[in-house]
Amino acid sequence: MIRKGYSLYLVRSAKYGTTLKLGDALQKLLVTWADTTPGVTGYSVATPAFEFTVGNKTKTATVPLVVGIEGHAQYWDITQHGSAGKPSATNEVIRAHAELGACGYELFDSERFNPNLIETKNRQSAQNLLYLAHAWDTNELETECLMALVPGALTVAQLAKKLLRTETQTMVIALRLWLRKRVVLPLTTDYLQPSWTVRRADHVYA
């Protein structure tokens, strides 16, 4: 049988500064999540793969994303049909190999991304900004930003004036600090904008 067509999804990897070609919309969202999750140090797409048998048929279970996070490896898996509460045989094989390899395991379904549209849109916007700024060294500016926040929280717009940078550049700096868990951002409650409040993660509020 000749395959009439296939789906191709492109995603800009903020972590690696390149465009990845994927065959699945949920896998594309996994990469977005990996690019915008604090503590993630790296990831690899569609590897490793494990063969398993169902009846007399040999099938292959490929891990959609292997993520390095805070010194540990995690298998990020997806289910196309049903919910994460009803994993497929392929999901179960990947979970078993994760356990054998002392890796963490997370199963994502479409509902994982749907409940909070603000967060999903913000992660996609953040991923794009970080991708575009991939080659920009902001180490010194991140230090300046943290120093500017010592007296208290500021908006991105206010920080931009203090750092003598554009609001877009300042947003990149804030996002990188957030990924390092140095600042807190309203990622899940307000759409990405210059009025975002940025505060140091080590500030304690009553």
Order of alpha helices (4+ residues) and beta strands (2+ residues): beta-beta-alpha-beta-beta-beta-beta-beta-alpha-beta-alpha-alpha-alpha-beta-alpha-alpha-beta-beta
